[in-house]
């Protein structure tokens, strides 16, 4: 492979992209990293610390959300709608708390009604919540156009 072609492929992977499809692929990779943190912590808390799964899901999700935020702002979304990073993180977190509520519902339904393991129920929730998280964050926090919150700044 020529060095120019190799460099182009490397830039495609590393540099910001405007493509929603490319962003979704990156969000999936970031989600994979966040899920490893989330589920690893969940497994540790419920199996080694004997924490009730509902609390373990919340703690693991919160840790994964921080990983997701860092990767989102550094690698996935080239545009940021809000210049105040604290406000941006708060909104990111609010979107995440809604997703956490949905996650808790899916996990509880899987465990209590379907008699699945906590980890299987959690994996099902990851798949179901992925698209909500991607589109809510892309539309609200990282649109291609800046929104009115930044006017005059």
PyMOL commands that set and color helices and strands:
alter all, ss='L'
color gray80, all
select helices_A, chain A and resi 3-14+20-47+53-76+85-113+118-140+148-150
alter helices_A, ss='H'
color red, helices_A
deselect
rebuild
show_as cartoon
